Every structure is written in structure tokens, then in C-alpha cells.
Amino acid sequence: MPITKEDIMIEANIFGPNIGSAKTQNYNNPINHVHLKWQDISKDVMKKHWNVTLTIEIMAINKIQFIITTSRDIHFCTA
């Protein structure tokens, strides 16, 4: 489905500007880095789950976005 410039202009007229995005952006403050602490994992767990695939999806509930992650094979889900 091709989208033209006119389609984008019509969408902007229908929904208006993205005010939420403009409110949350802050360019003056530096981003704090996350410091990780590595922990030992038992050899039994590493032997069984040495190759884990992590899937990530964005889900919206009542226009609030959540990041959902699921680990294949061990079926561990986070939100």
C-alpha cells in the first residue's frame, strides 16, 4: 500500500500534532547509564539453556505503550 505525502498531511489534520512526544523529549540532560552486576549462573542452567532467543514486542493498552519480552524455550515473559 503506497503512502503519499498527501496521506500524511491528511493524517496530521485528523489526529493533530504528537503532543505526548514533544512533552517527553528532553535534550538538555545527559542520559544516565545503567550499571549491570554480573552474577554467576549455575552450570546446570547454562548447560540446559545455553542458546536462548529473546523476542521483543511493543504493545499498547489504552494508548500506553509497553515493551514485552519473551525468552523462547524457557518461556519467561517481562513487561
N, CA, C and O atoms as a GROMACS GRO file, in nm:
protein
  316
    1MET      N    1   0.084  -0.116   0.000
    1MET     CA    2   0.000   0.000   0.000
    1MET      C    3   0.090   0.125   0.000
    1MET      O    4   0.155   0.153   0.101
    2PRO      N    5   0.095   0.197  -0.108
    2PRO     CA    6   0.180   0.316  -0.113
    2PRO      C    7   0.118   0.431  -0.032
    2PRO      O    8  -0.003   0.453  -0.036
    3ILE      N    9   0.202   0.503   0.040
    3ILE     CA   10   0.158   0.617   0.119
    3ILE      C   11   0.219   0.742   0.057
    3ILE      O   12   0.340   0.749   0.036
    4THR      N   13   0.136   0.839   0.030
    4THR     CA   14   0.183   0.962  -0.033
    4THR      C   15   0.196   1.073   0.071
    4THR      O   16   0.152   1.060   0.184
    5LYS      N   17   0.259   1.183   0.030
    5LYS     CA   18   0.273   1.299   0.117
    5LYS      C   19   0.136   1.354   0.156
    5LYS      O   20   0.116   1.401   0.268
    6GLU      N   21   0.043   1.349   0.063
    6GLU     CA   22  -0.094   1.396   0.089
    6GLU      C   23  -0.160   1.313   0.200
    6GLU      O   24  -0.232   1.368   0.283
    7ASP      N   25  -0.135   1.181   0.201
    7ASP     CA   26  -0.191   1.095   0.305
    7ASP      C   27  -0.139   1.136   0.443
    7ASP      O   28  -0.214   1.135   0.541
    8ILE      N   29  -0.011   1.171   0.450
    8ILE     CA   30   0.047   1.212   0.578
    8ILE      C   31  -0.012   1.345   0.623
    8ILE      O   32  -0.037   1.362   0.742
    9MET      N   33  -0.033   1.437   0.532
    9MET     CA   34  -0.093   1.566   0.566
    9MET      C   35  -0.236   1.547   0.616
    9MET      O   36  -0.278   1.614   0.711
   10ILE      N   37  -0.310   1.457   0.554
   10ILE     CA   38  -0.447   1.429   0.597
   10ILE      C   39  -0.446   1.368   0.737
   10ILE      O   40  -0.530   1.403   0.820
   11GLU      N   41  -0.352   1.276   0.763
   11GLU     CA   42  -0.341   1.214   0.896
   11GLU      C   43  -0.311   1.318   1.002
   11GLU      O   44  -0.367   1.313   1.112
   12ALA      N   45  -0.224   1.413   0.972
   12ALA     CA   46  -0.190   1.518   1.067
   12ALA      C   47  -0.311   1.606   1.096
   12ALA      O   48  -0.329   1.651   1.209
   13ASN      N   49  -0.394   1.632   0.996
   13ASN     CA   50  -0.515   1.711   1.017
   13ASN      C   51  -0.618   1.637   1.100
   13ASN      O   52  -0.691   1.698   1.178
   14ILE      N   53  -0.626   1.506   1.085
   14ILE     CA   54  -0.724   1.426   1.159
   14ILE      C   55  -0.683   1.412   1.305
   14ILE      O   56  -0.763   1.438   1.394
   15PHE      N   57  -0.558   1.370   1.330
   15PHE     CA   58  -0.515   1.338   1.466
   15PHE      C   59  -0.445   1.453   1.536
   15PHE      O   60  -0.432   1.450   1.659
   16GLY      N   61  -0.400   1.554   1.464
   16GLY     CA   62  -0.330   1.666   1.526
   16GLY      C   63  -0.185   1.633   1.552
   16GLY      O   64  -0.139   1.523   1.520
   17PRO      N   65  -0.111   1.728   1.612
   17PRO     CA   66   0.031   1.704   1.638
   17PRO      C   67   0.052   1.602   1.750
   17PRO      O   68  -0.038   1.581   1.832
   18ASN      N   69   0.168   1.542   1.752
   18ASN     CA   70   0.202   1.444   1.855
   18ASN      C   71   0.252   1.519   1.979
   18ASN      O   72   0.372   1.539   1.997
   19ILE      N   73   0.160   1.561   2.064
   19ILE     CA   74   0.194   1.642   2.182
   19ILE      C   75   0.267   1.558   2.285
   19ILE      O   76   0.359   1.608   2.350
   20GLY      N   77   0.229   1.434   2.303
   20GLY     CA   78   0.295   1.348   2.400
   20GLY      C   79   0.443   1.331   2.373
   20GLY      O   80   0.523   1.329   2.466
   21SER      N   81   0.479   1.319   2.248
   21SER     CA   82   0.620   1.305   2.212
   21SER      C   83   0.697   1.432   2.243
   21SER      O   84   0.810   1.427   2.290
   22ALA      N   85   0.636   1.547   2.216
   22ALA     CA   86   0.704   1.673   2.242
   22ALA      C   87   0.723   1.698   2.392
   22ALA      O   88   0.822   1.758   2.432
   23LYS      N   89   0.629   1.652   2.474
   23LYS     CA   90   0.639   1.672   2.618
   23LYS      C   91   0.747   1.586   2.682
   23LYS      O   92   0.811   1.629   2.778
   24THR      N   93   0.770   1.467   2.630
   24THR     CA   94   0.863   1.374   2.695
   24THR      C   95   1.007   1.391   2.648
   24THR      O   96   1.098   1.338   2.712
   25GLN      N   97   1.030   1.461   2.540
   25GLN     CA   98   1.167   1.475   2.490
   25GLN      C   99   1.240   1.582   2.570
   25GLN      O  100   1.189   1.692   2.590
   26ASN      N  101   1.358   1.548   2.616
   26ASN     CA  102   1.441   1.640   2.692
   26ASN      C  103   1.583   1.628   2.641
   26ASN      O  104   1.648   1.525   2.660
   27TYR      N  105   1.631   1.730   2.577
   27TYR     CA  106   1.762   1.724   2.514
   27TYR      C  107   1.872   1.786   2.600
   27TYR      O  108   1.989   1.775   2.564
   28ASN      N  109   1.837   1.850   2.711
   28ASN     CA  110   1.936   1.920   2.790
   28ASN      C  111   2.008   1.832   2.891
   28ASN      O  112   2.124   1.857   2.922
   29ASN      N  113   1.943   1.728   2.943
   29ASN     CA  114   2.001   1.644   3.046
   29ASN      C  115   2.068   1.521   2.984
   29ASN      O  116   2.010   1.457   2.896
   30PRO      N  117   2.189   1.489   3.030
   30PRO     CA  118   2.253   1.367   2.978
   30PRO      C  119   2.180   1.243   3.030
   30PRO      O  120   2.119   1.245   3.137
   31ILE      N  121   2.189   1.136   2.955
   31ILE     CA  122   2.124   1.011   2.992
   31ILE      C  123   2.212   0.936   3.092
   31ILE      O  124   2.332   0.922   3.071
   32ASN      N  125   2.151   0.890   3.199
   32ASN     CA  126   2.224   0.810   3.297
   32ASN      C  127   2.236   0.667   3.246
   32ASN      O  128   2.139   0.609   3.198
   33HIS      N  129   2.355   0.612   3.256
   33HIS     CA  130   2.378   0.476   3.209
   33HIS      C  131   2.334   0.376   3.316
   33HIS      O  132   2.340   0.404   3.435
   34VAL      N  133   2.291   0.261   3.270
   34VAL     CA  134   2.252   0.154   3.360
   34VAL      C  135   2.376   0.071   3.391
   34VAL      O  136   2.445   0.025   3.300
   35HIS      N  137   2.403   0.052   3.519
   35HIS     CA  138   2.517  -0.029   3.560
   35HIS      C  139   2.468  -0.169   3.592
   35HIS      O  140   2.378  -0.187   3.675
   36LEU      N  141   2.526  -0.267   3.527
   36LEU     CA  142   2.486  -0.406   3.545
   36LEU      C  143   2.580  -0.476   3.641
   36LEU      O  144   2.700  -0.450   3.644
   37LYS      N  145   2.524  -0.566   3.718
   37LYS     CA  146   2.604  -0.652   3.805
   37LYS      C  147   2.593  -0.794   3.752
   37LYS      O  148   2.485  -0.851   3.746
   38TRP      N  149   2.706  -0.850   3.714
   38TRP     CA  150   2.707  -0.986   3.662
   38TRP      C  151   2.704  -1.084   3.778
   38TRP      O  152   2.770  -1.065   3.880
   39GLN      N  153   2.625  -1.188   3.761
   39GLN     CA  154   2.615  -1.291   3.863
   39GLN      C  155   2.646  -1.425   3.800
   39GLN      O  156   2.623  -1.448   3.681
   40ASP      N  157   2.700  -1.513   3.881
   40ASP     CA  158   2.729  -1.647   3.833
   40ASP      C  159   2.600  -1.724   3.812
   40ASP      O  160   2.508  -1.718   3.894
   41ILE      N  161   2.594  -1.797   3.702
   41ILE     CA  162   2.480  -1.883   3.673
   41ILE      C  163   2.528  -2.026   3.687
   41ILE      O  164   2.638  -2.061   3.642
   42SER      N  165   2.446  -2.107   3.749
   42SER     CA  166   2.488  -2.245   3.773
   42SER      C  167   2.515  -2.317   3.642
   42SER      O  168   2.454  -2.287   3.539
   43LYS      N  169   2.606  -2.412   3.645
   43LYS     CA  170   2.643  -2.488   3.525
   43LYS      C  171   2.526  -2.568   3.471
   43LYS      O  172   2.515  -2.587   3.350
   44ASP      N  173   2.438  -2.616   3.559
   44ASP     CA  174   2.321  -2.692   3.512
   44ASP      C  175   2.230  -2.606   3.426
   44ASP      O  176   2.181  -2.650   3.322
   45VAL      N  177   2.207  -2.482   3.470
   45VAL     CA  178   2.121  -2.391   3.394
   45VAL      C  179   2.188  -2.355   3.261
   45VAL      O  180   2.122  -2.354   3.157
   46MET      N  181   2.316  -2.327   3.264
   46MET     CA  182   2.388  -2.294   3.141
   46MET      C  183   2.392  -2.410   3.043
   46MET      O  184   2.384  -2.390   2.922
   47LYS      N  185   2.403  -2.531   3.094
   47LYS     CA  186   2.407  -2.649   3.008
   47LYS      C  187   2.273  -2.668   2.938
   47LYS      O  188   2.269  -2.706   2.820
   48LYS      N  189   2.163  -2.643   3.010
   48LYS     CA  190   2.030  -2.666   2.954
   48LYS      C  191   1.986  -2.550   2.864
   48LYS      O  192   1.920  -2.572   2.763
   49HIS      N  193   2.020  -2.426   2.901
   49HIS     CA  194   1.970  -2.307   2.830
   49HIS      C  195   2.085  -2.222   2.777
   49HIS      O  196   2.086  -2.101   2.799
   50TRP      N  197   2.180  -2.280   2.709
   50TRP     CA  198   2.294  -2.205   2.659
   50TRP      C  199   2.259  -2.118   2.539
   50TRP      O  200   2.330  -2.022   2.511
   51ASN      N  201   2.152  -2.151   2.468
   51ASN     CA  202   2.114  -2.076   2.349
   51ASN      C  203   1.970  -2.029   2.365
   51ASN      O  204   1.877  -2.104   2.335
   52VAL      N  205   1.951  -1.906   2.412
   52VAL     CA  206   1.818  -1.852   2.437
   52VAL      C  207   1.791  -1.739   2.338
   52VAL      O  208   1.876  -1.652   2.318
   53THR      N  209   1.674  -1.741   2.276
   53THR     CA  210   1.633  -1.635   2.184
   53THR      C  211   1.536  -1.543   2.257
   53THR      O  212   1.437  -1.589   2.312
   54LEU      N  213   1.566  -1.413   2.257
   54LEU     CA  214   1.481  -1.314   2.322
   54LEU      C  215   1.402  -1.239   2.215
   54LEU      O  216   1.461  -1.182   2.123
   55THR      N  217   1.270  -1.239   2.228
   55THR     CA  218   1.185  -1.165   2.135
   55THR      C  219   1.131  -1.042   2.206
   55THR      O  220   1.101  -1.046   2.325
   56ILE      N  221   1.118  -0.932   2.132
   56ILE     CA  222   1.072  -0.806   2.189
   56ILE      C  223   0.957  -0.754   2.103
   56ILE      O  224   0.963  -0.758   1.980
   57GLU      N  225   0.853  -0.705   2.170
   57GLU     CA  226   0.737  -0.651   2.100
   57GLU      C  227   0.687  -0.530   2.178
   57GLU      O  228   0.700  -0.525   2.300
   58ILE      N  229   0.629  -0.435   2.109
   58ILE     CA  230   0.568  -0.319   2.174
   58ILE      C  231   0.417  -0.337   2.168
   58ILE      O  232   0.360  -0.359   2.062
   59MET      N  233   0.354  -0.328   2.286
   59MET     CA  234   0.210  -0.347   2.297
   59MET      C  235   0.150  -0.220   2.357
   59MET      O  236   0.210  -0.162   2.448
   60ALA      N  237   0.035  -0.176   2.308
   60ALA     CA  238  -0.030  -0.057   2.361
   60ALA      C  239  -0.163  -0.094   2.426
   60ALA      O  240  -0.244  -0.165   2.367
   61ILE      N  241  -0.183  -0.046   2.548
   61ILE     CA  242  -0.309  -0.062   2.619
   61ILE      C  243  -0.356   0.077   2.657
   61ILE      O  244  -0.287   0.149   2.730
   62ASN      N  245  -0.474   0.116   2.608
   62ASN     CA  246  -0.528   0.250   2.632
   62ASN      C  247  -0.425   0.358   2.596
   62ASN      O  248  -0.408   0.455   2.670
   63LYS      N  249  -0.359   0.340   2.483
   63LYS     CA  250  -0.260   0.433   2.428
   63LYS      C  251  -0.134   0.446   2.514
   63LYS      O  252  -0.056   0.539   2.494
   64ILE      N  253  -0.113   0.354   2.608
   64ILE     CA  254   0.010   0.349   2.686
   64ILE      C  255   0.092   0.233   2.631
   64ILE      O  256   0.044   0.121   2.623
   65GLN      N  257   0.215   0.262   2.592
   65GLN     CA  258   0.298   0.159   2.528
   65GLN      C  259   0.381   0.083   2.631
   65GLN      O  260   0.435   0.142   2.726
   66PHE      N  261   0.390  -0.048   2.611
   66PHE     CA  262   0.468  -0.137   2.696
   66PHE      C  263   0.563  -0.217   2.608
   66PHE      O  264   0.527  -0.255   2.496
   67ILE      N  265   0.682  -0.244   2.658
   67ILE     CA  266   0.774  -0.333   2.589
   67ILE      C  267   0.758  -0.471   2.650
   67ILE      O  268   0.773  -0.488   2.771
   68ILE      N  269   0.728  -0.569   2.569
   68ILE     CA  270   0.709  -0.707   2.614
   68ILE      C  271   0.826  -0.789   2.561
   68ILE      O  272   0.855  -0.786   2.442
   69THR      N  273   0.892  -0.862   2.649
   69THR     CA  274   0.998  -0.953   2.606
   69THR      C  275   0.960  -1.096   2.644
   69THR      O  276   0.903  -1.120   2.750
   70THR      N  277   0.994  -1.188   2.558
   70THR     CA  278   0.969  -1.329   2.585
   70THR      C  279   1.094  -1.408   2.548
   70THR      O  280   1.151  -1.389   2.440
   71SER      N  281   1.136  -1.496   2.637
   71SER     CA  282   1.250  -1.583   2.610
   71SER      C  283   1.198  -1.716   2.559
   71SER      O  284   1.122  -1.786   2.628
   72ARG      N  285   1.238  -1.750   2.439
   72ARG     CA  286   1.195  -1.877   2.383
   72ARG      C  287   1.264  -1.991   2.455
   72ARG      O  288   1.375  -1.976   2.505
   73ASP      N  289   1.199  -2.102   2.461
   73ASP     CA  290   1.244  -2.226   2.525
   73ASP      C  291   1.225  -2.223   2.676
   73ASP      O  292   1.184  -2.324   2.734
   74ILE      N  293   1.255  -2.110   2.744
   74ILE     CA  294   1.233  -2.108   2.889
   74ILE      C  295   1.102  -2.037   2.922
   74ILE      O  296   1.060  -2.037   3.038
   75HIS      N  297   1.035  -1.977   2.822
   75HIS     CA  298   0.903  -1.917   2.837
   75HIS      C  299   0.897  -1.815   2.951
   75HIS      O  300   0.806  -1.818   3.034
   76PHE      N  301   0.994  -1.725   2.956
   76PHE     CA  302   0.997  -1.621   3.057
   76PHE      C  303   0.956  -1.490   2.990
   76PHE      O  304   1.015  -1.450   2.890
   77CYS      N  305   0.854  -1.424   3.044
   77CYS     CA  306   0.799  -1.302   2.983
   77CYS      C  307   0.813  -1.186   3.081
   77CYS      O  308   0.792  -1.201   3.201
   78THR      N  309   0.850  -1.069   3.027
   78THR     CA  310   0.857  -0.947   3.107
   78THR      C  311   0.779  -0.838   3.037
   78THR      O  312   0.761  -0.841   2.916
   79ALA      N  313   0.733  -0.741   3.114
   79ALA     CA  314   0.660  -0.626   3.059
   79ALA      C  315   0.709  -0.499   3.126
   79ALA      O  316   0.661  -0.390   3.094
   0.00000   0.00000   0.00000
